[in-house]
Amino acid sequence: MTTPNLGFDLTPLTRTSPVGKPIDLTSPTPLTSLRNKTILITGGASGIGAAFAARWASHGANIFVADINPVSGAAVVASLPTPLFDKGQKHHFVKCDVTVWDDQLRLFQEVVRLSPTGGIDAVVPNAGIYEKRSTATGRGYEDPVRLDQPGAPEPRLDVLKTNLVAVAWTVHLAMFWLPRNGEGRDRHILLIGSIAGITPLPGLPEYCAAKHGVTGLWRALSGTGWRHGVRCNLLLPYFTDTPMLPWQGMGLLAGAGVAEVRDVVEAGTRMMADEGIRGKALAVTAPAGVEGGTDGDGTRVLAEGEEVKVVGTGTGKDGRGRREAVWEVMAGDYEHVEAFVWRFVRLMNALIVIRGWVGFLADCVRFGWFRRREEEKATRERRRRRAEEGRKNKTW
């Protein structure tokens, strides 16, 4: 279907949530679906990951925390609530260095082995680090030294390896294991990006590049994940007061406000629990004052004076607006695409249909071959028995 500006609307083909029905952020979050859902959280020993674990476990989810810190990880798991009527161990900690492929490979295999449901329903690639050597230190990525000397070492690029390459590994493994979790179960990848993935972040080139890469990963998977029954969503927190935010960053943000962990958890919980949310992105910022229109959909950010769209905000009880911290972004990603993307996704749809028919025909051929082989085997058996009976009769 073409759009008014001659693009193509791919939302029906990509199975993403309809653009015309944005997420209503004022509606209650349905939490019943969390019960008995097996969720793997990397980097879950502290900060946002630990907060996710506590919230989801309190509603009956089976939580697997993976982290490089065994003491903090085990402490988080030990603190998770378990309903009295649930028998057996629901929550586990698995030590894992996400930058080591073999560690991640072993992690997923261990989670499946220990899972109370026999599989994995959701994966949250949350592990990440910040850029210690920023441009401000004079020793960062933008300030190379002694590269004119023989044998100069390559840059470490630890932030890119942890925040992008390791995330890509986690998603790659999730795309293998999620479709094997059983029929009728949710299959969800909740990517943890950053505001730095959609805006410039001067002075932190590795971090900014990594988070833009996570955004790109989400944008691509949103259009093709449906082939495996996997929904992919993206959470974009602003600077949040967690151990990952260094004191220097807190100093620069003094007076400007930071995102609150509870708002990040609420946004992530909505995406995790509402299985109808597919291919969506939510940004979480410091709470901002907004003016609500009479119909509850047209609003303006008071702090910035910039016209924006805030879903389901409306006016507060005093009629003067309210404070909002969660915003839907990039809602029309597949509403208007160019010809290549449109043709590629249509090709994927056609291949799925073709594979279905090919599989059906292959099954028919296998069934016919198997049946014929069994009939030939039965015929040979009858001939063998007749020959034996003939030899016995001659003996008598």
C-alpha distance (Angstrom), angle and dihedral (degrees) to the residues before:
residue distance angle dihedral
M1 . . .
T2 3.81 . .
T3 3.78 123.6 .
P4 3.84 124.4 -135.3
N5 3.82 90.9 -93.4
L6 3.83 91.6 53.1
G7 3.80 96.5 -100.7
F8 3.79 124.9 125.3
D9 3.81 128.2 -104.8
L10 3.79 108.4 -138.6
T11 3.80 99.9 170.8
P12 3.84 93.1 105.4
L13 3.82 92.2 50.4
T14 3.80 96.7 44.2
R15 3.84 93.4 47.3
T16 3.80 90.0 -131.9
S17 3.79 118.6 152.8
P18 3.82 109.4 -78.9
V19 3.79 113.0 -90.0
G20 3.77 90.2 -140.9
K21 3.82 89.5 60.8
P22 3.79 107.9 55.3
I23 3.78 121.2 -172.9
D24 3.78 110.5 -77.8
L25 3.77 100.4 -136.6
T26 3.79 93.2 -172.1
S27 3.79 95.8 59.4
P28 3.83 119.4 95.4
T29 3.81 114.4 -93.7
P30 3.83 112.2 -115.0
L31 3.80 104.5 -126.7
T32 3.81 102.9 172.6
S33 3.81 91.8 88.6
L34 3.81 90.1 64.9
R35 3.79 91.4 70.7
N36 3.82 111.5 108.2
K37 3.81 92.0 -2.4
T38 3.82 110.9 141.4
I39 3.81 109.8 -137.0
L40 3.81 128.5 -176.1
I41 3.82 116.4 -156.5
T42 3.79 119.9 -173.1
G43 3.79 115.6 -155.3
G44 3.78 87.7 23.0
A45 3.82 98.5 143.4
S46 3.80 95.4 90.2
G47 3.79 146.2 2.1
I48 3.79 120.2 13.9
G49 3.81 93.5 -7.4
A50 3.81 92.7 56.6
A51 3.81 90.6 45.5
F52 3.81 90.4 52.3
A53 3.81 90.2 50.1
A54 3.80 93.4 51.6
R55 3.80 94.3 47.1
W56 3.78 97.0 46.5
A57 3.80 94.9 41.9
S58 3.81 89.3 54.5
H59 3.81 87.8 62.7
G60 3.80 96.3 49.6
A61 3.81 104.1 -89.1
N62 3.81 121.6 146.1
I63 3.81 104.8 -122.2
F64 3.80 127.3 -155.9
V65 3.79 113.7 -172.0
A66 3.80 117.1 -161.5
D67 3.78 119.1 -171.0
I68 3.79 142.7 142.6
N69 3.83 90.2 -123.2
P70 3.83 108.0 76.9
V71 3.82 96.1 -175.6
S72 3.81 96.5 53.0
G73 3.80 92.4 37.6
A74 3.79 93.7 52.9
A75 3.81 90.3 45.9
V76 3.80 91.5 53.7
V77 3.80 92.2 50.1
A78 3.82 91.7 46.9
S79 3.81 89.6 54.5
L80 3.80 95.7 51.7
P81 3.80 115.5 110.1
T82 3.78 120.8 -117.9
P83 3.82 120.3 -163.5
L84 3.80 113.5 -116.5
F85 3.78 93.5 -123.5
D86 3.82 92.6 56.6
K87 3.78 113.3 91.3
G88 3.77 123.6 -158.9
Q89 3.78 130.9 26.9
K90 3.78 111.5 -50.1
H91 3.80 100.2 174.3
H92 3.81 129.0 55.5
F93 3.77 140.9 177.2
V94 3.82 120.5 -142.0
K95 3.80 119.9 -173.2
C96 3.79 110.2 -129.7
D97 3.78 138.8 163.2
V98 3.80 100.9 -151.6
T99 3.82 91.3 -157.4
V100 3.82 89.6 65.7
W101 3.80 112.4 76.8
D102 3.80 94.6 -154.6
D103 3.81 89.6 53.9
Q104 3.79 91.6 54.7
L105 3.80 92.4 44.1
R106 3.80 90.0 52.7
L107 3.82 91.0 43.8
F108 3.79 95.1 60.2
Q109 3.78 92.7 44.1
E110 3.80 90.4 51.2
V111 3.81 92.9 48.2
V112 3.80 91.3 52.3
R113 3.81 90.5 47.8
L114 3.82 93.1 51.8
S115 3.81 98.3 35.0
P116 3.82 113.8 121.2
T117 3.81 87.7 -145.3
G118 3.80 95.7 45.9
G119 3.80 94.0 -115.9
I120 3.80 147.3 36.1
D121 3.80 122.4 -85.2
A122 3.80 101.6 179.9
V123 3.79 138.0 16.6
V124 3.80 125.6 -160.3
P125 3.84 112.2 -168.0
N126 3.79 93.4 -158.0
A127 3.82 102.4 146.0
G128 3.79 113.1 115.7
I129 3.79 145.9 139.0
Y130 3.79 134.4 -146.4
E131 3.79 127.8 -120.0
K132 3.81 106.6 -96.7
R133 3.80 95.2 -178.5
S134 3.77 101.5 54.6
T135 3.78 126.6 170.0
A136 3.79 89.1 -94.9
T137 3.82 91.0 65.5
G138 3.80 92.6 56.1
R139 3.82 89.3 -130.7
G140 3.78 101.8 82.5
Y141 3.79 136.4 108.4
E142 3.81 91.5 -74.2
D143 3.82 93.4 54.6
P144 3.81 107.6 61.8
V145 3.80 118.1 175.3
R146 3.81 137.2 -164.5
L147 3.78 94.6 8.5
D148 3.80 89.0 139.3
Q149 3.80 89.9 70.1
P150 3.82 124.2 92.0
G151 3.80 114.9 -98.4
A152 3.80 95.2 15.6
P153 3.82 108.0 177.0
E154 3.78 121.1 -111.9
P155 3.82 117.1 -109.8
R156 3.80 114.4 -89.7
L157 3.82 96.6 -131.6
D158 3.82 90.4 -170.8
V159 3.80 92.6 159.2
L160 3.80 93.0 54.6
K161 3.80 91.1 46.2
T162 3.81 93.8 50.1
N163 3.79 101.7 34.8
L164 3.80 99.3 39.2
V165 3.81 115.4 11.3
A166 3.81 93.6 43.4
V167 3.81 90.3 45.2
A168 3.81 89.4 52.0
W169 3.81 89.1 51.8
T170 3.80 91.0 50.6
V171 3.80 91.6 50.3
H172 3.81 91.0 46.3
L173 3.81 90.5 54.9
A174 3.79 91.2 43.8
M175 3.80 90.8 55.1
F176 3.80 87.8 57.1
W177 3.80 99.8 44.7
L178 3.82 103.6 34.5
P179 3.83 95.4 65.7
R180 3.82 87.6 53.8
N181 3.81 95.3 59.5
G182 3.82 95.5 96.9
E183 3.77 137.3 -89.9
G184 3.79 119.4 -57.7
R185 3.82 96.3 14.8
D186 3.79 126.5 123.4
R187 3.80 117.8 -99.0
H188 3.77 111.4 -163.8
I189 3.80 139.1 166.5
L190 3.80 112.9 -167.5
L191 3.79 107.2 -167.8
I192 3.78 117.7 -156.9
G193 3.77 107.9 -144.1
S194 3.78 128.6 155.8
I195 3.77 142.2 -125.6
A196 3.82 81.4 -102.8
G197 3.82 85.4 69.4
I198 3.80 93.2 67.3
T199 3.83 103.0 26.1
P200 3.81 135.2 46.9
L201 3.78 117.5 -89.7
P202 3.82 108.2 -169.4
G203 3.77 116.7 -155.0
L204 3.83 95.9 26.0
P205 3.82 103.8 73.1
E206 3.81 97.1 158.5
Y207 3.79 93.8 48.0
C208 3.80 92.7 44.8
A209 3.80 92.5 47.7
A210 3.81 92.1 47.6
K211 3.79 93.8 50.4
H212 3.81 92.1 46.0
G213 3.80 85.3 52.9
V214 3.82 91.2 53.5
T215 3.81 89.1 50.8
G216 3.80 89.6 51.3
L217 3.80 90.8 48.8
W218 3.81 89.9 53.7
R219 3.80 93.1 46.9
A220 3.80 91.2 53.4
L221 3.82 97.3 42.7
S222 3.80 91.7 48.3
G223 3.79 88.2 66.6
T224 3.80 99.3 46.4
G225 3.82 108.9 21.6
W226 3.82 90.1 90.3
R227 3.81 88.5 74.9
H228 3.81 87.4 74.4
G229 3.79 95.8 34.0
V230 3.82 90.0 -106.5
R231 3.80 121.7 140.9
C232 3.79 117.3 -155.6
N233 3.81 125.9 -159.2
L234 3.79 134.4 174.6
L235 3.79 132.1 -139.5
L236 3.81 117.5 -160.7
P237 3.81 111.9 -168.3
Y238 3.79 122.1 -171.4
F239 3.82 117.5 -136.3
T240 3.80 102.5 -45.4
D241 3.79 128.3 -163.1
T242 3.81 97.9 -110.6
P243 3.84 133.7 121.0
M244 3.81 88.0 -90.9
L245 3.82 91.9 67.0
P246 3.85 107.6 79.3
W247 3.78 123.2 -140.5
Q248 3.80 90.2 -108.2
G249 3.80 89.5 60.6
M250 3.78 91.5 47.5
G251 3.79 88.5 52.5
L252 3.79 92.7 53.0
L253 3.80 90.2 48.8
A254 3.80 94.7 49.7
G255 3.77 108.7 136.9
A256 3.82 93.1 5.5
G257 3.79 97.7 83.9
V258 3.80 132.6 -126.8
A259 3.78 133.5 -128.3
E260 3.78 115.5 -89.3
V261 3.78 120.4 -122.9
R262 3.81 91.3 -132.8
D263 3.83 90.5 59.0
V264 3.80 91.6 49.5
V265 3.80 90.5 49.2
E266 3.80 92.0 47.7
A267 3.81 92.0 51.7
G268 3.81 92.4 46.3
T269 3.80 91.8 46.5
R270 3.79 91.3 53.0
M271 3.80 90.4 53.9
M272 3.80 93.2 43.9
A273 3.80 96.1 47.6
D274 3.82 101.6 37.6
E275 3.79 103.4 71.6
G276 3.80 90.3 -171.9
I277 3.81 91.2 70.2
R278 3.81 106.3 96.0
G279 3.78 128.5 164.1
K280 3.81 94.8 1.0
A281 3.81 132.8 139.5
L282 3.79 127.1 -154.1
A283 3.80 123.7 -168.0
V284 3.80 118.0 -153.9
T285 3.81 116.8 -156.7
A286 3.76 138.8 164.9
P287 3.82 106.5 -66.7
A288 3.81 109.5 -85.3
G289 3.78 130.5 -166.2
V290 3.79 113.9 -111.2
E291 3.77 134.2 -173.9
G292 3.79 113.9 -135.3
G293 3.77 125.9 -144.8
T294 3.76 121.6 -131.3
D295 3.79 91.5 -102.4
G296 3.80 93.2 47.7
D297 3.79 98.8 -120.8
G298 3.80 108.2 81.5
T299 3.79 113.3 70.5
R300 3.79 141.9 158.0
V301 3.79 129.1 -145.8
L302 3.79 106.5 -121.0
A303 3.79 95.9 -161.5
E304 3.80 94.7 54.1
G305 3.79 104.0 26.9
E306 3.80 88.9 -138.7
E307 3.80 121.6 133.7
V308 3.81 110.7 -117.0
K309 3.79 139.5 158.3
V310 3.80 116.4 -109.7
V311 3.77 114.7 -177.2
G312 3.78 117.9 -128.0
T313 3.78 97.4 -13.8
G314 3.80 107.6 130.5
T315 3.77 124.0 157.7
G316 3.76 127.2 -42.8
K317 3.77 125.2 -118.5
D318 3.77 91.4 -84.2
G319 3.80 91.9 52.0
R320 3.82 91.9 -118.8
G321 3.79 100.5 102.6
R322 3.80 128.6 -102.9
R323 3.79 144.0 -118.0
E324 3.79 120.4 -80.7
A325 3.81 130.5 -173.6
V326 3.83 105.1 170.6
W327 3.81 121.2 70.5
E328 3.77 131.9 177.3
V329 3.81 112.2 -127.6
M330 3.82 135.7 -174.7
A331 3.80 89.2 15.7
G332 3.81 93.1 156.3
D333 3.80 98.1 50.5
Y334 3.80 94.8 128.2
E335 3.79 96.7 25.8
H336 3.80 92.6 88.0
V337 3.81 119.4 23.0
E338 3.78 133.7 155.5
A339 3.80 126.1 -108.1
F340 3.83 99.0 -89.7
V341 3.82 94.6 55.8
W342 3.81 91.1 43.2
R343 3.81 92.2 51.7
F344 3.80 93.4 43.5
V345 3.80 93.9 53.4
R346 3.81 91.2 45.0
L347 3.80 87.7 51.4
M348 3.82 89.9 52.4
N349 3.81 89.1 52.1
A350 3.79 91.0 49.2
L351 3.81 91.6 49.2
I352 3.79 90.9 52.0
V353 3.81 89.8 53.4
I354 3.81 91.8 45.3
R355 3.80 91.5 48.3
G356 3.77 88.5 51.7
W357 3.81 92.4 54.1
V358 3.80 92.8 41.1
G359 3.78 89.8 51.1
F360 3.79 90.6 49.0
L361 3.81 92.5 49.7
A362 3.80 91.3 44.8
D363 3.79 89.9 52.5
C364 3.79 89.6 50.3
V365 3.81 91.0 50.5
R366 3.80 91.7 46.7
F367 3.79 90.7 48.0
G368 3.80 92.0 49.0
W369 3.81 92.2 46.4
F370 3.80 91.9 46.3
R371 3.79 92.2 48.0
R372 3.79 91.9 48.2
R373 3.80 91.1 48.0
E374 3.80 90.7 50.5
E375 3.80 91.3 48.7
E376 3.81 90.9 50.2
K377 3.78 89.9 48.1
A378 3.81 90.7 50.7
T379 3.82 90.8 48.5
R380 3.81 91.5 51.4
E381 3.80 89.6 48.9
R382 3.82 92.0 52.0
R383 3.81 90.7 49.4
R384 3.79 91.0 49.4
R385 3.80 92.1 51.7
R386 3.81 91.8 48.0
A387 3.80 90.3 50.7
E388 3.80 91.3 50.5
E389 3.80 91.2 48.6
G390 3.80 89.3 49.8
R391 3.78 92.3 52.6
K392 3.81 91.3 48.5
N393 3.81 91.7 51.3
K394 3.81 91.1 51.5
T395 3.80 90.4 50.9
W396 3.79 91.9 54.2
